[in-house]
Amino acid sequence: MLIVFDLDGTLIDTAPDLVDTLNVILAREGLPPVPFADARSMIGAGARRLLQRGLARDGVAPKPDELDRLYKDFLAYYANHMADRSRPFPGLEAALDELSRQGHRFAVCTNKLEQLSAQLLRKLNIAHRFAAICGQDTFGTLKPDPDILRRTIARAGGDVGQALVVGDSTTDVATARAAGIPVIAVEFGYSEQPAAALGADAVVASFAALPEAVEGLVRARRAQAARAQGGPG
C-alpha cells in the first residue's frame, strides 16, 4: 500500500514558522500581527492563500502585482526560516517504521511548493522516507483537484487501487474522495472543523494509532474486493 501524506498539519507542525513568516511580512507593511491561534487555521491552501487571508483580516485586498511582490517576499524569508521551529508531529517516525515493516511505502502530496517541501523534509532528515514529494507546482494543479493525487501516486510507482491518504483538512478528504481513495484524518492538524466532522474513513488522535487505522482500511478494502468478485467477505 502507498500511503500519501499531506505535509502542513499532518506530517509536520509547520505552523510556527509559517505564522512567523506571515507576521514578518505584515510588519513590513505596517500591519499588526495575526495571533497564532487564528493564523493556524489559515494554513493548508498554500503560502499565497495564507498571505491573502492574513491581509484580509485588516481589510487589505492587494492588487495582483502587489500580491506577487508580497508572495515573493514571503517565500524568500520562509526559505531561510522554514525549520526554525517546525518539527514532525510526535510519533511520526515510529509510525513510519512500523508501517514500513508491514510493507507500506510513502509519498507526500501537498499544496506547498515542491522545492520548499523537499527542502523542509531534508532539513528534518526524513525526505528519504518518501518515494515522491509533490507540490502545487509539480503538475501545475492544487488539491482538491484529484489529478495532483493521482499523479503523485504514479510518480511514487504506486497504483490508485492500492493507495490511501492521510490528511488534516476538508481539502485532503475531498481530494481523496474525488480520486476514489480511502482517507484517514488526523486530529492534531490545522482544520477549523473537528477531524470527526471531515467525513474521512477513519480518524486518529496520534501517529501511534495510525498503523492500526491503516490495517483496518486495508482489511476493509480486501473484503470489498472479495465481495465484488463473489467470494467470502
N, C-alpha and C positions, 0 to 999 in steps of 0.2 A: 504493500500500500504506500502511495506517495501522500504525505501529509503536507499540505500547503498552508503556511502560516502568514497571517498579516504581521506587520512589523510594529508600528507605533501602537502601544497599548495592549499588545498581545505578546510578542516576544520580548520587547524591550520597553522599559519605563523611560520613554524619551521626553516626557512632558517637562521635566525641569529645564533641560537645555532649549527646547523649543519655546517655552514660555519666556525664558530669559532673553532669547534672541528677539522674540516679538517685542518685548518691553524695551530692549535697547533701541530698536528701530523706531518705536513710538516716541521714546525720549528724544531722539534726534529730531523728530518732527514737532517737538514741544507739546506732546500729548501725554496724559497720565498713564501709568502702567495699568495693565489688566490684572486683577487679583488672580492668583494661581488657581484657585478653585473654579473660577469662571472660565479661565483660558483652557483648562484641562479638557473640558468637554467640547472645545472648538477644534480639537486635533482630529485628523483622520482623513481629510479630503485633500491633503497636500498643503505645502507651505503657502502657496499663493492664496488659497481659500482661508487659511488661518490668519494671514495678514489682513485680508478683506474683513473678516469677522472682527478682528481686533480694532481696526479703524472704524468700523460701523458702530461700535459701542459709543464713540464720540460723535456720531453723525457724519463721519468723513467718508465720502464716496469718491475716491480719486479717479481721474481720467485714465484711460488705458496706458498712455505713455508714462504717467506719474506712477501708476501701479507697477509697471515694468521696472522703473528705477528702484522703487522700494523693494520689490521682489529680488532684484539682483543684489541689493544691499543685504537683505535678509540671508540669502544663500551664501554670500561672501563671509558674513560674520559666523553663521551656523557651521560652515565647513571647518572653521578653526576652533569651534567650541562644542561640537556635537557629542563628545564623550566626556565633557567636564563632569557631569553628574548623572548621565544616562547609564543605566545598568540593566542586565537581564532581570526579569521578574524572578523572585525566589523559586528555586526548584527546577528551573528550566533545564539546566544541563543534566541533572539526574534523570529527568523525564526523557530527554533525548537519548540518553544512554540506554534506558530501559526499552524504549521504542525501537532503537537500533538493534538491540538483542532479539527483539521479536521479528526483525526482518523488514521494518519500515524504513523508508527514505524520506528526505525533507526538501522543501523548496520554500521560497519567500515570494509572495505576491503583494505588492504594496502600492499605494498612491504616492509614496515618496519617490524622488528621483533615484534611478538605478545606481548611479555613481555614489551618491550620498549614502544610500542603503548599504551597499557593499563596503564602503569605507567605514561606516559605523560598526558593522559586524566584524570587520577585520580588526578595528581598534579594540573591540571587546573579545577578540580571539575565538570567535565562533563562526566566522564566514565559511570555513572549510567544511562545516557540517551540512551545508545546503547545496544540492545539486544544481540549483538555479536561483538567482536573486533578480527578480524582475520588478521594475517600477513603472511609473506613468509614462516615461519617455522610451521605454524599451520597445514597445509596439505601437506607441502613439495613441494609447487609449487608457482610460482610468476605470477602476471599479465604480459603479456596479456593472459596467459592460462585461459580460461573461467572456468576451474574447481574450481579455488580458489573462484571465484564469486558465482558459483552455490552452493558450499559447505558452504560459508558464509551465504547465504540466508537460506539454510536448517538449519544451526546451530541457526539462529535467529528465527526459526519457521515460516519462510515465504515460498512463492511459487514463482518460476521464472516468472510465468504468472502474478503475482501481485507485481512486483518489478521494481524499476528504479535506475539508477546510477547517482551520481553527482561526477564529477572529473575535473581535470585541464589539462590533457595531452592526447596525441595521444594514450598512453598506456591504459588509462581509457576508451577512446572511443572504441578502438579495442577490449578490454575485454568485454565491454557491447555488442558490435555488435556480437562477437563470441558466446555470450550466448543468443542472441535474445532479449535483454532487452533495453528499451529506455534509453537515456543518456542525461544529462544536463552538459554543460561545463561552468566553471566559468572563468571570465576574469582576475581575480586577482591572478591566480596561477603562476606556475613556468615554463610553457611551453615557448619554444623559438618561437613557432608559435602563431599568434593571435587566440584567442578562436574561432572566427567565422570560422577559416580555419580548425578546427579539425574534422568537419563532425558530430557534435552532433545534436540531435533533437531540442535542444534549448540552448540558451546562456544567462547567467545572468551576469550583471556587479557588482552586490552586493547581499548579502543574503536577503536584503529587497525585491528583485524581485523573490526569489526562490519559495515562496508559490504559486504565480500566475503561474509561469512556470510549477510547478508540477501539478497544477489543469488543465492546458492546455493539458499536456500529458495524464492525467487521462481521460479527455473528449475524446481525440483522440483515446485512446485505447478502450474505451467503444463503440465509433462509429464504429471502425474497427470490434469489436466483433459482433456488431449488424448487420453489413453488411454481415459478414461471415455466420450468422445464417439466412440471408434472410429477416431481419427486417429493419425498417427505420434507416437511418444513422444519 
